[in-house]
Amino acid sequence: MNRRQANHTGPPVTGESPWARRALITLALAFLGLMLIAPLVVVFTEAFARGAGVYLAALTSPHTLAALQLTLGVAIISVSANLIFGIAAAWAITRHTFRGKSLLLTLIDLPFAVSPVVSGLMFVLLFGADSLLGPMLEDNGIRILFATPGIVIVTIFVTFPFIARELIPLMQQQGAAEEEAAVSLGAGGLRTFCLVTLPNVKWALLYGVLLCNARAMGEFGAVSVVSGHIRGQTNTLPLHVEILYNDNKAAAAFAVASLLALLALVTLALKTLLEKRFSRPAQAPHTR
Amino acid sequence: MQLTVSGLRKSFSGQPALDDVSLTVASGELVALLGPSGSGKTTLLRTIAGLEQPDAGVVLFGDRDAATYRIQERGVGFVFQHYALFRHMRVEDNIAFGLRAQKSRRLPAHLIARRVGELLELVQLSGLEKRFPAQLSGGQRQRVALARALAIEPRVLLLDEPFGALDARVRKDLRRWLRDIHDRTGHTTVFVTHDQEEALELADRVVVMNGGRIEQAAGPDAIYDEPASPFVFSFIGDSSRLPVRIAQGRALFEGDDLDLDAGAMSEGEGHLFLRPEDMDMAQASGPGFPGRIVSMRRIGGMRRITLACGEAGHPVVFDVPAHRAFSLSQDLRLRICGGRMYLPSGGSFVAHRLKAHEVQDDRPPERSGNDA
C-alpha cells in the first residue's frame, strides 16, 4: 500500500519488481532477436557470402527475372481483385442485413483457417484432369493448373481476407449515417461512395492492400501445389528460392530471398508510416 | 409543404416498430415525436425520410406519394442524432455537399459559395468554415448539420434527437435558437425526442408514441392538461397512480371516499392519475386518507414527498414548500383536490377530470384543476 503510494509516477501498478521487469524485457528482446533479426541477418550475409558478383548474377539471371515478373504480375492482379471483392464484401456485411450474413463472415475467414497447401489442393481437385471443370476448360483452350491463371486464383483465395478484414470493423464502427446523409442530400450511389465512403476508409484500405500485397508476393504453399514449378514460366520468387536451394546454389537462393526480404521491409516501412497517419487525431472518429 | 402519413406499418424481424400510424403535419408546423426508446418515433422519422421502406401505408408530400420520388429527390433535410457530418470535409464543404450533388439544378460555384456564407450566418458559425468536424464542439456540429440540411431547401426538415448528445445548458440555448430558425425559415419540421420538456417547450404540436402507435397528437397544453391515456399522463410530467372504484357518483380508494365529484362517470374500476399539484395536506377534521412518508427530495423551492398509501403502499408523490419540516416514516393525511380518472373501456379508456366537491381550504381555486 505504502509502496504504491510512494511510487505514484512509476509503473508498479502491475506489481512486478524492477528485476522481473528487466528479465521480461530481456526475454522478449532475445526472442525477437533469435526469431526475427537473426534470420534476416543470415539471409543477407549468406546472399553476399560469395561476393557481390555472384549476388548480382543470381538476381539478373533470366529465371530470376522471370520469377520476379510473375510474382509482381500475380500480386498486382490478386491485390486488384481483392480490392474489389474486399470492398464489396465489407459493404455487403456492414451496410445490409440479409440471411446468411454471419455465414459469409465466417467464409471470409476461411482462407486464414485453412492451410495454404490444402487451399492449393482444393483448386487442383476443382480444375484437375479428373474434375468436371478442368477438362471442359481444357477443351476450350483454357489452362488453369500449372499455369499463371492457377497461381492467380490460389493467391486471390489465400489473400482474400486481408482487405475485407481491415474494412469491416472500421465500417461497422463508423455506421451508415454519413452515407445516408449524403443520399438524402441528393448524392447518387457513385458520388456517395467516392466522396464519403472511400475517404472515410482510405487508410484502412491502404493498410489492407499492403498486407494483402505482402502475402501475395510471399505465398508459397498454395502456389507450390498448383504451379508445376516450370522455370521461367510458372515459378514465382518463393518457389524459385526453394529450387535454387535444392540445387545446392545456396548463395543464389539467399540472393533471391534477400529480394523478397527487401520487398517485405519496404512493406513494413510503409505500414509503419500508415499507422502513424492512422493515429493522428484529425482521423479520429467523432466523439459520441 | 403539408406532410401526411397514413396507415404506416413497419416491423423489424417480426417486432412491429410502426403499427398503423397516421398523422398530418401542416405546412410550416413544428411537430415533436415524443416517446420512450423503442416507441417507433425514430422509425417513423426515417420512414418519412425514405431511409426505411414501410411494409404498408403511404407518406405524402403535399398530394404526391413520396415513394414516387427517388430518395435523392425527396428533398428531405435530415439531421442525424450524431450529426453524421462528413468527417474528412471542412465545414463549408459539408454545407455545400447537397448543393453540389443536385443533378438538375446545380448552382454555379460562386452562388454555392454565397449560399454557404448565408447559411453559416444563419447558424451563427461564420469564421469556422475552414474547420473540420473534429475541431468543433457538439453544439457547433449540431448547427453545421442543420445548415447542411437547410442548404437543399428541403420540403420537410427532420431532426433525430437533435439535442440528445449535448449537455443541459447548450441544449436549452439551442432549443430556443432552433425555434427561432424555424420561425424565420418556416420549414415543415418534425423532430424526435424522448425529453418531454423539450417537446412541450419547442413544438406546436406533440405526438406521443408508445409501442409503435400514436397515443395522442395535440398541442402542448392539451397533452399536459388532458392526456388521452394513462401512458401519456405518466410519460408527461410527474404522476402518481391510485386504483380507484367509481360507485354511485363517488370515487373510492380502498373503501375511503376521496370526496371527488364523479357523478359524470359510469361505474367501474380504473385508475386515478394525479399530478403533484393535485394533492395537499388534509386538515385534521376534513376528508382525506392516511399515508406514511417513504422518501423526501429537495427540488428547487419545493420539497417532493413520496407517501406510501393504503394497504398495498401505493406511492403518491406531492410537493410541499421547502421550509415545512417533515421526517421520514411520519404519518400524514392527504387530501386530493383533483385528478384524472381513466376507466378501461373496450381496449381504450374513458378519461374524465375529477374535481373536489368544494374548495374549502386556503389553496387558490385554479389549482384544484380545470374541467377537462
Chai-1 contact restraints between the chains, C-beta under 6 A:
chainA,res_idxA,chainB,res_idxB,connection_type,confidence,min_distance_angstrom,max_distance_angstrom,comment,restraint_id
A,A177,B,F80,contact,1.0,0.0,6.0,A-B,restraint_1
A,A177,B,A84,contact,1.0,0.0,6.0,A-B,restraint_2
A,E178,B,A84,contact,1.0,0.0,6.0,A-B,restraint_3
A,E178,B,F86,contact,1.0,0.0,6.0,A-B,restraint_4
A,E180,B,L51,contact,1.0,0.0,6.0,A-B,restraint_5
A,A181,B,A84,contact,1.0,0.0,6.0,A-B,restraint_6
A,V183,B,I71,contact,1.0,0.0,6.0,A-B,restraint_7
A,S184,B,A49,contact,1.0,0.0,6.0,A-B,restraint_8
A,S184,B,V76,contact,1.0,0.0,6.0,A-B,restraint_9
A,S184,B,F78,contact,1.0,0.0,6.0,A-B,restraint_10
A,L185,B,F97,contact,1.0,0.0,6.0,A-B,restraint_11
A,L185,B,G98,contact,1.0,0.0,6.0,A-B,restraint_12
A,L185,B,A101,contact,1.0,0.0,6.0,A-B,restraint_13
A,L185,B,I152,contact,1.0,0.0,6.0,A-B,restraint_14
A,G186,B,Q72,contact,1.0,0.0,6.0,A-B,restraint_15
A,G186,B,G98,contact,1.0,0.0,6.0,A-B,restraint_16
A,G186,B,A101,contact,1.0,0.0,6.0,A-B,restraint_17
A,G186,B,Q102,contact,1.0,0.0,6.0,A-B,restraint_18
A,A187,B,A101,contact,1.0,0.0,6.0,A-B,restraint_19
A,V196,B,F86,contact,1.0,0.0,6.0,A-B,restraint_20
A,P199,B,H88,contact,1.0,0.0,6.0,A-B,restraint_21
A,A282,B,A134,contact,1.0,0.0,6.0,A-B,restraint_22
A,R288,B,H82,contact,1.0,0.0,6.0,A-B,restraint_23
